[in-house]
């Protein structure tokens, strides 16, 4: 069927979407991963069909709570008591009716009925048709929660977010900022790319022009333009279907990475650390010749360790900034994750990045006090990236937040020992939960021989306001990034420290 009108076609996009949504509801895999696998499998599909499939599955997932609230007003049967297939078909139909202007209401209803019949639920086709027809006729009269009397429930339904998350954010950020964050999570998420450090100015300009000609409309990221080091080429691509086919991708001319994630590496000031190390060596050896860019020396190599590295964005960025003056060791839990890092390192031509399977909870005595920089982007609740992984909101719970915070403490209790005295540990998460962020930073400073260290770059006031020393917080809807937290620590030179067990 045609994705937009319902006319005959080889592949039925709605049927594919239904399968994806049913699998995601079972909880075996995140919807965005299932969607990526499906798009890879059916790479030959027309671009418009791919866009329809992505819009429908992403939209139904992120609006699930809101859709269920609306369907309850037009169904004699509570949504939770419906058969999973019927529930998913109704959500899909309702999403098309309410949010996809390019799909006629009649097509949304008719194709939903056909789906139900094809899946051998013909006896329920009348029920599906009746619910969706009622919605079409009365969609302008949907009753919403009273904002004044029930502000938490109103925001929960309006932005399809569980009430406990809304309540927690309102207590910490206030209603206005909470609503701005919720709204940002429902906005279309553009792709952010970081151009390779090895490209010349002319090569960067040529690549940007090619991306422009492909219709990607590359725009310099304002966060890097205004606050990061000069020369950092980070662009937002407003349209970027099929990243692997874009100019420069296979040649390693750019990496896909969110700007906030990039900032975690920038906060370490790796390039400045390389320069400082070389200056120290110059003073010791009397070497005064100007070094060529990328020159390697026997003693100047910095060691950067990324303890939870997959998919490898920060490790690759660190390797590029070292530019041959050191080595990055990227570790993660499974061979699958490590192979992904290796593939990225090979594509970006980073011979000094080495990947290794290693559980961050397992101590490694061979690395004690060896690392100049440890990057610890640890497993977290992911509340800051719900704009990209919408079903996180339905998987997390207050109990799971405490559980993941416990895991973070155990990992930090292992990896801090790898930092050499005077070295840096950059802790980061992609969440906006205080227990995993500011509270974790305070706990770390009390437990281990570290002190807060200010980021190596200037950052917007909004990222630092109200934050402890050395901490940076990006909120959805601010600065064009995902929600993210960074804490910078320096290991004390002296080793006398009263640890609290």
ROKOLLUM-903797 format. One record per residue (C-alpha): residue number from 0; residue in three letters; x, y, z. Coordinates in pm, 1 decimal, always signed. Example, Ala and Ser with C-alpha at 12.3 -4.5 7.8 and 13.67 -1.06 7.14 Angstrom:
BEGIN
num;residuo;east;north;up
0;Ala;+1230.0;-450.0;+780.0;
1;Ser;+1367.0;-106.0;+714.0;
END
This chain:
BEGIN
num;residuo;east;north;up
0;Unk;+0.0;+0.0;+0.0;
1;Unk;+110.5;+355.6;-64.0;
2;Unk;+229.8;+495.8;+266.7;
3;Unk;+39.9;+817.6;+220.0;
4;Unk;-283.0;+728.7;+39.8;
5;Unk;-338.7;+355.2;+79.7;
6;Unk;-311.1;+273.5;-292.4;
7;Unk;-147.2;-61.1;-386.0;
8;Unk;+229.3;-97.4;-348.8;
9;Unk;+476.2;-381.9;-302.6;
10;Unk;+552.9;-323.3;+64.6;
11;Unk;+294.0;-226.6;+327.5;
12;Unk;+459.6;+31.2;+555.9;
13;Unk;+179.7;+11.6;+811.4;
14;Unk;+226.5;-363.2;+845.5;
15;Unk;+599.1;-310.9;+902.5;
16;Unk;+525.0;-42.2;+1160.3;
17;Unk;+280.9;-271.5;+1338.5;
18;Unk;+540.5;-546.9;+1366.1;
19;Unk;+795.6;-300.0;+1500.5;
20;Unk;+559.8;-157.6;+1760.4;
21;Unk;+444.3;-500.0;+1877.7;
22;Unk;+805.0;-611.5;+1921.9;
23;Unk;+894.8;-289.9;+2104.8;
24;Unk;+598.2;-333.3;+2340.4;
25;Unk;+729.5;-675.8;+2436.7;
26;Unk;+1035.6;-496.8;+2573.7;
27;Unk;+1296.3;-715.6;+2404.1;
28;Unk;+1463.7;-422.2;+2228.8;
29;Unk;+1435.0;-44.8;+2205.2;
30;Unk;+1213.1;+86.1;+1926.7;
31;Unk;+1488.2;+297.0;+1771.0;
32;Unk;+1713.5;-10.2;+1741.6;
33;Unk;+1434.8;-218.8;+1590.1;
34;Unk;+1359.8;+60.4;+1343.6;
35;Unk;+1725.3;+94.6;+1241.0;
36;Unk;+1753.2;-279.2;+1182.6;
37;Unk;+1437.6;-274.8;+970.5;
38;Unk;+1553.3;+22.1;+762.7;
39;Unk;+1887.6;-149.8;+707.6;
40;Unk;+1711.6;-470.8;+602.5;
41;Unk;+1484.0;-288.2;+358.2;
42;Unk;+1740.0;-36.3;+240.3;
43;Unk;+1601.7;-61.8;-113.7;
44;Unk;+1272.1;+101.8;-14.1;
45;Unk;+1174.1;+438.2;-155.0;
46;Unk;+1287.7;+731.4;+57.8;
47;Unk;+928.5;+844.7;+113.4;
48;Unk;+830.9;+499.7;+239.8;
49;Unk;+1124.7;+498.6;+481.4;
50;Unk;+1028.6;+842.7;+605.8;
51;Unk;+667.6;+731.4;+656.9;
52;Unk;+773.9;+421.9;+848.9;
53;Unk;+1007.0;+621.2;+1072.8;
54;Unk;+751.7;+897.1;+1133.7;
55;Unk;+476.2;+651.0;+1223.7;
56;Unk;+677.0;+421.7;+1452.8;
57;Unk;+863.5;+704.2;+1626.4;
58;Unk;+546.3;+909.3;+1660.7;
59;Unk;+333.6;+631.1;+1806.2;
60;Unk;+611.0;+543.7;+2050.8;
61;Unk;+671.5;+894.8;+2181.6;
62;Unk;+297.2;+979.0;+2192.5;
63;Unk;+183.6;+645.3;+2335.2;
64;Unk;+63.2;+778.9;+2669.2;
65;Unk;-124.4;+1065.1;+2504.4;
66;Unk;-277.3;+838.5;+2241.1;
67;Unk;-403.2;+597.3;+2505.9;
68;Unk;-560.0;+885.5;+2698.1;
69;Unk;-742.3;+998.1;+2382.5;
70;Unk;-852.8;+648.8;+2277.0;
71;Unk;-1007.6;+593.7;+2619.5;
72;Unk;-1256.0;+871.4;+2535.3;
73;Unk;-1382.9;+690.8;+2224.7;
74;Unk;-1357.1;+324.6;+2323.6;
75;Unk;-1594.8;+120.5;+2537.3;
76;Unk;-1299.4;-100.0;+2634.2;
77;Unk;-1001.7;+35.5;+2834.6;
78;Unk;-682.4;+39.9;+2630.4;
79;Unk;-496.5;-175.7;+2881.8;
80;Unk;-754.3;-457.0;+2833.9;
81;Unk;-728.3;-462.2;+2454.2;
82;Unk;-538.7;-731.8;+2268.6;
83;Unk;-184.5;-603.6;+2195.8;
84;Unk;-238.5;-604.8;+1818.6;
85;Unk;-566.2;-413.3;+1841.6;
86;Unk;-410.3;-165.1;+2083.3;
87;Unk;-118.4;-100.1;+1847.2;
88;Unk;-341.5;-66.6;+1540.1;
89;Unk;-562.0;+186.3;+1719.3;
90;Unk;-260.3;+386.0;+1832.0;
91;Unk;-127.6;+390.3;+1475.6;
92;Unk;-463.4;+497.8;+1336.8;
93;Unk;-506.8;+767.7;+1599.3;
94;Unk;-156.4;+903.3;+1538.3;
95;Unk;-220.4;+933.4;+1164.4;
96;Unk;-552.7;+1108.3;+1225.4;
97;Unk;-416.1;+1354.4;+1482.2;
98;Unk;-59.1;+1421.3;+1373.4;
99;Unk;-5.7;+1326.3;+1007.4;
100;Unk;-173.6;+1587.6;+791.6;
101;Unk;-62.5;+1413.2;+472.6;
102;Unk;-274.9;+1107.7;+551.5;
103;Unk;-651.2;+1146.2;+489.0;
104;Unk;-867.7;+1040.9;+783.6;
105;Unk;-1044.0;+791.9;+560.0;
106;Unk;-713.4;+624.1;+469.0;
107;Unk;-609.7;+603.5;+834.5;
108;Unk;-937.5;+429.0;+921.7;
109;Unk;-957.8;+201.6;+617.5;
110;Unk;-596.4;+85.8;+635.9;
111;Unk;-631.0;+14.4;+1008.2;
112;Unk;-934.2;-205.2;+941.0;
113;Unk;-749.3;-388.0;+662.0;
114;Unk;-454.8;-452.9;+895.9;
115;Unk;-682.0;-607.1;+1156.2;
116;Unk;-847.5;-831.4;+898.5;
117;Unk;-513.7;-943.3;+752.5;
118;Unk;-395.9;-1042.8;+1099.1;
119;Unk;-703.5;-1264.4;+1144.7;
120;Unk;-892.3;-1038.7;+1382.5;
121;Unk;-1179.0;-970.6;+1140.8;
122;Unk;-1430.7;-1006.8;+1423.1;
123;Unk;-1280.1;-693.3;+1583.5;
124;Unk;-1259.8;-485.2;+1265.2;
125;Unk;-1594.3;-319.2;+1340.7;
126;Unk;-1470.2;-217.1;+1684.2;
127;Unk;-1152.3;-64.2;+1538.0;
128;Unk;-1348.6;+114.5;+1267.7;
129;Unk;-1599.0;+252.7;+1519.1;
130;Unk;-1334.8;+391.3;+1756.0;
131;Unk;-1137.4;+561.9;+1479.5;
132;Unk;-1447.8;+701.8;+1306.4;
133;Unk;-1559.7;+855.5;+1636.3;
134;Unk;-1216.3;+1009.3;+1678.8;
135;Unk;-1229.5;+1156.9;+1327.4;
136;Unk;-1569.8;+1312.3;+1396.9;
137;Unk;-1486.5;+1449.0;+1743.4;
138;Unk;-1110.7;+1515.1;+1743.4;
139;Unk;-1168.6;+1886.7;+1797.6;
140;Unk;-1365.0;+1812.7;+2114.3;
141;Unk;-1109.1;+1599.1;+2300.3;
142;Unk;-1126.3;+1665.6;+2675.9;
143;Unk;-787.1;+1741.0;+2831.5;
144;Unk;-693.2;+1746.4;+3201.4;
145;Unk;-745.0;+2080.3;+3375.8;
146;Unk;-408.9;+2255.3;+3382.6;
147;Unk;-490.2;+2465.0;+3688.8;
148;Unk;-627.8;+2180.2;+3898.3;
149;Unk;-402.1;+1900.2;+3773.5;
150;Unk;-78.1;+2054.6;+3636.8;
151;Unk;+121.0;+1731.8;+3660.9;
152;Unk;-143.6;+1524.5;+3483.8;
153;Unk;-192.2;+1795.7;+3221.5;
154;Unk;+178.0;+1802.9;+3131.7;
155;Unk;+194.2;+1422.9;+3147.5;
156;Unk;-84.8;+1383.7;+2890.6;
157;Unk;+10.3;+1687.3;+2679.2;
158;Unk;+368.1;+1569.4;+2634.0;
159;Unk;+318.1;+1194.0;+2680.0;
160;Unk;+547.1;+1161.2;+2980.6;
161;Unk;+482.9;+948.2;+3292.7;
162;Unk;+355.7;+1154.3;+3584.5;
163;Unk;+636.7;+1056.4;+3820.4;
164;Unk;+896.0;+1201.3;+3580.8;
165;Unk;+694.8;+1521.1;+3532.6;
166;Unk;+649.8;+1559.3;+3907.6;
167;Unk;+1020.1;+1510.4;+3975.5;
168;Unk;+1123.3;+1762.5;+3710.6;
169;Unk;+873.6;+2018.4;+3834.7;
170;Unk;+1013.5;+1987.9;+4186.8;
171;Unk;+1368.2;+2042.3;+4059.7;
172;Unk;+1324.5;+2278.2;+3765.1;
173;Unk;+984.9;+2440.1;+3808.8;
174;Unk;+682.4;+2416.7;+3579.9;
175;Unk;+802.9;+2654.4;+3308.1;
176;Unk;+1139.7;+2489.4;+3251.6;
177;Unk;+986.3;+2143.8;+3280.9;
178;Unk;+738.4;+2219.3;+3004.2;
179;Unk;+1018.6;+2356.4;+2784.7;
180;Unk;+1213.0;+2031.9;+2834.2;
181;Unk;+908.7;+1817.1;+2761.2;
182;Unk;+831.1;+2013.6;+2446.4;
183;Unk;+1191.5;+1983.9;+2326.8;
184;Unk;+1181.4;+1605.9;+2363.3;
185;Unk;+892.2;+1591.1;+2113.9;
186;Unk;+1065.1;+1806.4;+1854.8;
187;Unk;+1234.3;+1658.2;+1550.5;
188;Unk;+1592.8;+1568.1;+1638.0;
189;Unk;+1839.0;+1682.4;+1369.7;
190;Unk;+2166.9;+1502.5;+1312.6;
191;Unk;+2488.5;+1657.0;+1446.9;
192;Unk;+2822.8;+1579.9;+1284.6;
193;Unk;+3181.5;+1659.9;+1376.9;
194;Unk;+3418.2;+1712.6;+1085.1;
195;Unk;+3750.4;+1534.7;+1101.0;
196;Unk;+4040.5;+1720.1;+1261.7;
197;Unk;+4266.9;+1619.7;+974.2;
198;Unk;+4066.1;+1805.2;+708.4;
199;Unk;+4210.9;+2129.6;+579.2;
200;Unk;+4002.2;+2444.4;+569.0;
201;Unk;+3945.3;+2397.4;+196.0;
202;Unk;+3843.3;+2032.8;+242.1;
203;Unk;+3594.2;+2128.3;+513.0;
204;Unk;+3440.4;+2397.0;+296.4;
205;Unk;+3416.1;+2152.8;+5.7;
206;Unk;+3248.6;+1886.7;+222.8;
207;Unk;+2996.9;+2134.7;+362.7;
208;Unk;+2912.0;+2245.0;+9.2;
209;Unk;+2857.5;+1883.8;-101.5;
210;Unk;+2628.0;+1824.3;+195.7;
211;Unk;+2441.2;+2140.5;+104.2;
212;Unk;+2396.3;+2014.6;-251.4;
213;Unk;+2257.6;+1687.7;-115.4;
214;Unk;+1984.7;+1885.5;+60.9;
215;Unk;+2120.1;+1835.2;+415.9;
216;Unk;+2123.8;+2211.7;+483.0;
217;Unk;+2429.3;+2202.7;+714.7;
218;Unk;+2427.7;+2478.3;+977.4;
219;Unk;+2719.7;+2547.4;+1217.5;
220;Unk;+2628.8;+2434.8;+1567.3;
221;Unk;+2589.6;+2749.2;+1779.4;
222;Unk;+2734.1;+2585.3;+2090.7;
223;Unk;+3066.3;+2520.4;+1919.9;
224;Unk;+3064.6;+2842.7;+1723.1;
225;Unk;+3033.9;+3054.5;+2035.9;
226;Unk;+3197.0;+2862.3;+2317.6;
227;Unk;+3429.6;+2583.0;+2208.4;
228;Unk;+3781.2;+2614.7;+2074.1;
229;Unk;+3823.7;+2791.1;+1743.9;
230;Unk;+3834.3;+2570.6;+1438.0;
231;Unk;+3604.1;+2301.7;+1575.4;
232;Unk;+3372.3;+2221.0;+1284.4;
233;Unk;+3042.0;+2090.6;+1417.0;
234;Unk;+2731.0;+2107.9;+1201.0;
235;Unk;+2362.4;+2038.6;+1237.4;
236;Unk;+2212.1;+1856.6;+938.9;
237;Unk;+1846.0;+1944.6;+912.3;
238;Unk;+1784.9;+1661.4;+667.6;
239;Unk;+2006.9;+1355.0;+650.6;
240;Unk;+1837.8;+1036.7;+533.9;
241;Unk;+2084.7;+754.2;+480.4;
242;Unk;+2391.2;+884.9;+665.8;
243;Unk;+2617.9;+613.0;+527.8;
244;Unk;+2555.8;+737.1;+173.6;
245;Unk;+2640.5;+1101.4;+245.7;
246;Unk;+2951.7;+1257.1;+90.1;
247;Unk;+3257.8;+1201.6;+304.7;
248;Unk;+3111.4;+935.9;+536.7;
249;Unk;+3289.8;+630.6;+397.2;
250;Unk;+3612.0;+833.3;+370.5;
251;Unk;+3596.5;+918.1;+742.1;
252;Unk;+3554.3;+1290.8;+685.2;
253;Unk;+3301.7;+1324.4;+967.6;
254;Unk;+3158.3;+1147.6;+1269.9;
255;Unk;+2798.8;+1148.7;+1394.4;
256;Unk;+2787.2;+1264.3;+1757.0;
257;Unk;+2567.7;+1485.7;+1974.1;
258;Unk;+2724.0;+1820.4;+2062.9;
259;Unk;+2687.0;+1766.3;+2438.9;
260;Unk;+2878.1;+1438.7;+2410.1;
261;Unk;+3153.9;+1623.8;+2225.0;
262;Unk;+3167.0;+1877.2;+2505.4;
263;Unk;+3259.9;+1606.3;+2754.2;
264;Unk;+3584.6;+1550.9;+2564.4;
265;Unk;+3640.2;+1922.4;+2504.8;
266;Unk;+3613.0;+1981.0;+2881.6;
267;Unk;+3924.7;+1766.1;+2930.5;
268;Unk;+4134.8;+2003.9;+2717.3;
269;Unk;+4326.0;+1719.8;+2549.5;
270;Unk;+4493.6;+1938.2;+2289.8;
271;Unk;+4616.0;+2171.0;+2563.3;
272;Unk;+4745.3;+1871.4;+2760.8;
273;Unk;+4946.5;+1761.0;+2456.8;
274;Unk;+5089.2;+2110.3;+2413.9;
275;Unk;+5180.1;+2135.3;+2780.5;
276;Unk;+5349.8;+1791.7;+2776.5;
277;Unk;+5556.2;+1886.6;+2473.4;
278;Unk;+5659.1;+2216.3;+2631.3;
279;Unk;+5772.9;+2031.7;+2942.8;
280;Unk;+5981.9;+1796.6;+2731.9;
281;Unk;+6128.0;+2087.2;+2539.9;
282;Unk;+6242.6;+2245.4;+2862.0;
283;Unk;+6402.6;+1921.6;+2975.8;
284;Unk;+6576.6;+1841.5;+2647.7;
285;Unk;+6651.0;+2189.9;+2520.0;
286;Unk;+6457.3;+2108.3;+2203.5;
287;Unk;+6341.1;+2435.6;+2052.4;
288;Unk;+6249.8;+2355.3;+1692.6;
289;Unk;+5889.9;+2412.6;+1600.5;
290;Unk;+5712.0;+2080.1;+1594.5;
291;Unk;+5518.7;+1970.6;+1291.8;
292;Unk;+5154.5;+1895.5;+1343.2;
293;Unk;+5109.8;+1528.3;+1433.3;
294;Unk;+5479.6;+1466.4;+1510.0;
295;Unk;+5526.5;+1171.7;+1744.6;
296;Unk;+5785.6;+1161.0;+2018.7;
297;Unk;+5897.9;+872.5;+2233.3;
298;Unk;+5804.9;+1033.2;+2562.9;
299;Unk;+5524.4;+1278.8;+2493.6;
300;Unk;+5247.1;+1024.7;+2441.3;
301;Unk;+4938.0;+1088.1;+2651.1;
302;Unk;+4720.2;+798.3;+2752.6;
303;Unk;+4341.6;+836.9;+2741.3;
304;Unk;+4120.6;+558.0;+2872.7;
305;Unk;+3748.8;+539.3;+2787.8;
306;Unk;+3599.7;+283.2;+3025.6;
307;Unk;+3245.7;+255.4;+2878.0;
308;Unk;+3317.2;+364.9;+2523.8;
309;Unk;+3051.1;+224.7;+2288.4;
310;Unk;+2956.0;+342.4;+2033.8;
311;Unk;+3292.2;+520.8;+2044.3;
312;Unk;+3215.4;+883.6;+1967.2;
313;Unk;+3415.2;+1028.2;+2255.0;
314;Unk;+3704.6;+784.1;+2211.6;
315;Unk;+3732.2;+872.7;+1842.5;
316;Unk;+3715.8;+1243.1;+1921.8;
317;Unk;+3991.3;+1207.4;+2182.4;
318;Unk;+4211.4;+1018.1;+1936.3;
319;Unk;+4170.1;+1292.9;+1677.6;
320;Unk;+4262.1;+1560.4;+1931.7;
321;Unk;+4574.3;+1367.3;+2034.1;
322;Unk;+4675.9;+1372.4;+1667.7;
323;Unk;+4945.6;+1109.8;+1706.2;
324;Unk;+5077.6;+1240.0;+2039.2;
325;Unk;+4932.5;+956.8;+2242.0;
326;Unk;+4700.1;+658.6;+2253.5;
327;Unk;+4334.8;+594.5;+2338.1;
328;Unk;+4217.7;+266.5;+2486.4;
329;Unk;+3842.0;+218.5;+2446.8;
330;Unk;+3671.7;-53.0;+2647.9;
331;Unk;+3322.8;-193.9;+2671.3;
332;Unk;+3137.1;-501.1;+2784.7;
333;Unk;+3074.4;-707.2;+2469.1;
334;Unk;+3245.5;-796.7;+2144.2;
335;Unk;+2951.5;-651.2;+1953.3;
336;Unk;+3003.8;-308.6;+2108.6;
337;Unk;+3380.3;-327.9;+2057.7;
338;Unk;+3342.5;-421.5;+1689.9;
339;Unk;+3132.0;-109.4;+1642.3;
340;Unk;+3408.2;+103.2;+1796.5;
341;Unk;+3669.9;-64.9;+1578.6;
342;Unk;+3463.4;-3.9;+1266.6;
343;Unk;+3433.4;+365.6;+1352.1;
344;Unk;+3805.5;+392.6;+1427.7;
345;Unk;+3891.5;+228.1;+1095.1;
346;Unk;+3655.3;+451.4;+898.7;
347;Unk;+3790.8;+764.8;+1068.9;
348;Unk;+4151.0;+642.1;+1018.9;
349;Unk;+4255.1;+644.3;+1383.4;
350;Unk;+4543.7;+397.9;+1426.4;
351;Unk;+4610.9;+515.4;+1782.3;
352;Unk;+4266.6;+409.0;+1904.5;
353;Unk;+4261.2;+55.1;+2043.1;
354;Unk;+3942.8;-122.5;+2148.4;
355;Unk;+3917.3;-403.2;+2401.5;
356;Unk;+3642.5;-607.4;+2565.2;
357;Unk;+3653.2;-535.3;+2937.6;
358;Unk;+3396.3;-509.6;+3215.1;
359;Unk;+3445.3;-170.7;+3384.1;
360;Unk;+3363.0;-334.4;+3718.3;
361;Unk;+3665.6;-564.4;+3687.0;
362;Unk;+3985.9;-409.0;+3828.0;
363;Unk;+4289.3;-397.7;+3597.6;
364;Unk;+4612.5;-367.6;+3793.9;
365;Unk;+4813.0;-311.0;+3475.0;
366;Unk;+4651.6;+33.0;+3434.7;
367;Unk;+4692.7;+165.4;+3788.7;
368;Unk;+4785.9;+537.4;+3780.9;
369;Unk;+4867.4;+525.7;+3408.1;
370;Unk;+4595.0;+738.5;+3249.1;
371;Unk;+4631.6;+1110.5;+3186.9;
372;Unk;+4257.9;+1122.3;+3119.4;
373;Unk;+3983.9;+873.4;+3205.2;
374;Unk;+3653.6;+922.6;+3024.3;
375;Unk;+3372.6;+770.6;+3230.7;
376;Unk;+3048.2;+812.1;+3037.1;
377;Unk;+2864.9;+558.1;+3247.6;
378;Unk;+2541.9;+361.2;+3204.8;
379;Unk;+2251.1;+579.2;+3315.9;
380;Unk;+1874.2;+616.7;+3302.6;
381;Unk;+1895.3;+801.6;+2968.6;
382;Unk;+1630.6;+1062.0;+3056.4;
383;Unk;+1822.9;+1324.3;+2857.3;
384;Unk;+1798.5;+1135.2;+2527.2;
385;Unk;+1428.3;+1047.1;+2529.8;
386;Unk;+1395.5;+1265.8;+2220.3;
387;Unk;+1595.9;+998.8;+2034.2;
388;Unk;+1490.6;+691.9;+2235.2;
389;Unk;+1128.9;+764.5;+2313.8;
390;Unk;+1044.9;+436.2;+2485.6;
391;Unk;+1295.4;+502.0;+2765.9;
392;Unk;+1014.7;+692.8;+2939.2;
393;Unk;+808.1;+374.5;+2964.4;
394;Unk;+1096.0;+151.1;+3077.1;
395;Unk;+1246.5;+350.3;+3364.5;
396;Unk;+1106.9;+366.3;+3718.0;
397;Unk;+1205.2;+544.5;+4040.3;
398;Unk;+1354.9;+215.7;+4158.4;
399;Unk;+1562.7;+173.7;+3842.4;
400;Unk;+1712.0;+521.3;+3889.0;
401;Unk;+1852.6;+418.0;+4225.9;
402;Unk;+1975.0;+87.9;+4084.4;
403;Unk;+2169.9;+254.0;+3803.2;
404;Unk;+2315.8;+506.9;+4047.6;
405;Unk;+2446.3;+213.0;+4249.1;
406;Unk;+2610.3;+69.9;+3936.9;
407;Unk;+2771.8;+406.2;+3864.9;
408;Unk;+2919.5;+418.6;+4214.1;
409;Unk;+3064.9;+69.1;+4175.4;
410;Unk;+3224.8;+156.1;+3841.0;
411;Unk;+3369.7;+482.1;+3971.0;
412;Unk;+3501.5;+294.3;+4273.8;
413;Unk;+3703.4;+80.1;+4032.0;
414;Unk;+3818.1;+314.4;+3753.6;
415;Unk;+3940.6;+611.2;+3960.8;
416;Unk;+4258.8;+417.8;+4035.8;
417;Unk;+4362.3;+431.3;+3669.2;
418;Unk;+4406.0;+810.6;+3684.3;
419;Unk;+4763.7;+917.4;+3753.4;
420;Unk;+4819.8;+1184.1;+4021.1;
421;Unk;+4746.5;+1517.4;+3854.5;
422;Unk;+4541.3;+1341.9;+3584.0;
423;Unk;+4176.3;+1397.4;+3496.1;
424;Unk;+3859.0;+1196.1;+3528.3;
425;Unk;+3565.5;+1321.4;+3319.2;
426;Unk;+3239.2;+1175.5;+3445.6;
427;Unk;+2934.0;+1211.6;+3222.6;
428;Unk;+2581.3;+1083.4;+3174.8;
429;Unk;+2301.6;+1140.3;+2924.4;
430;Unk;+2042.2;+1202.7;+3193.6;
431;Unk;+1900.3;+1499.3;+3386.7;
432;Unk;+1846.3;+1308.0;+3709.4;
433;Unk;+2021.8;+1469.4;+4008.1;
434;Unk;+2088.6;+1138.1;+4183.0;
435;Unk;+2299.9;+1026.8;+3888.1;
436;Unk;+2457.5;+1367.9;+3830.9;
437;Unk;+2523.1;+1632.9;+4095.6;
438;Unk;+2470.7;+1391.0;+4385.3;
439;Unk;+2709.8;+1143.4;+4222.3;
440;Unk;+2975.1;+1413.1;+4177.6;
441;Unk;+2947.3;+1512.1;+4544.8;
442;Unk;+2973.3;+1148.0;+4652.9;
443;Unk;+3282.3;+1093.2;+4436.3;
444;Unk;+3466.8;+1390.5;+4583.8;
445;Unk;+3400.0;+1266.8;+4937.7;
446;Unk;+3516.1;+914.5;+4863.5;
447;Unk;+3831.1;+949.9;+4655.6;
448;Unk;+4146.9;+1167.7;+4630.3;
449;Unk;+4013.2;+1409.3;+4370.2;
450;Unk;+3921.6;+1776.1;+4352.3;
451;Unk;+3685.0;+1962.9;+4122.2;
452;Unk;+3845.6;+2101.2;+3810.7;
453;Unk;+3689.4;+2368.9;+3593.8;
454;Unk;+3621.3;+2270.3;+3228.3;
455;Unk;+3896.0;+2358.3;+2982.6;
456;Unk;+3655.5;+2561.2;+2766.7;
457;Unk;+3405.5;+2841.8;+2814.4;
458;Unk;+3043.1;+2732.1;+2830.3;
459;Unk;+2702.4;+2905.6;+2825.5;
460;Unk;+2581.9;+3049.4;+3154.0;
461;Unk;+2275.1;+2827.2;+3131.9;
462;Unk;+2499.7;+2518.5;+3159.5;
463;Unk;+2681.8;+2639.2;+3471.8;
464;Unk;+2421.0;+2838.1;+3660.1;
465;Unk;+2346.5;+2675.0;+3995.5;
466;Unk;+2587.3;+2389.2;+3926.7;
467;Unk;+2869.1;+2282.7;+4163.7;
468;Unk;+3227.4;+2368.4;+4069.7;
469;Unk;+3347.1;+2166.5;+3773.5;
470;Unk;+2996.9;+2050.7;+3676.8;
471;Unk;+2809.5;+2122.3;+3353.5;
472;Unk;+2446.3;+2041.4;+3279.5;
473;Unk;+2275.2;+2055.5;+2940.1;
474;Unk;+1895.6;+2041.2;+2941.4;
475;Unk;+1676.3;+1940.4;+2645.0;
476;Unk;+1565.0;+2253.1;+2462.6;
477;Unk;+1874.6;+2455.7;+2556.7;
478;Unk;+2184.3;+2501.3;+2337.8;
479;Unk;+2066.7;+2253.7;+2072.6;
480;Unk;+2179.3;+1935.3;+2249.4;
481;Unk;+2041.9;+1630.8;+2423.4;
482;Unk;+2015.8;+1632.4;+2800.9;
483;Unk;+2365.3;+1568.9;+2936.3;
484;Unk;+2579.6;+1608.7;+3248.3;
485;Unk;+2956.5;+1647.2;+3283.3;
486;Unk;+3171.1;+1660.7;+3596.4;
487;Unk;+3546.6;+1729.4;+3576.5;
488;Unk;+3780.2;+1595.2;+3846.3;
489;Unk;+4157.6;+1615.8;+3893.8;
490;Unk;+4338.8;+1354.3;+4100.3;
491;Unk;+4527.8;+1514.2;+4385.9;
492;Unk;+4904.6;+1495.1;+4371.4;
493;Unk;+4927.8;+1386.5;+4734.2;
494;Unk;+4798.1;+1042.7;+4818.1;
495;Unk;+4703.1;+1112.5;+5181.5;
496;Unk;+4327.1;+1089.0;+5184.8;
497;Unk;+4077.9;+974.4;+5442.1;
498;Unk;+3841.9;+754.3;+5244.8;
499;Unk;+3497.2;+684.7;+5375.6;
500;Unk;+3420.1;+318.8;+5335.9;
END
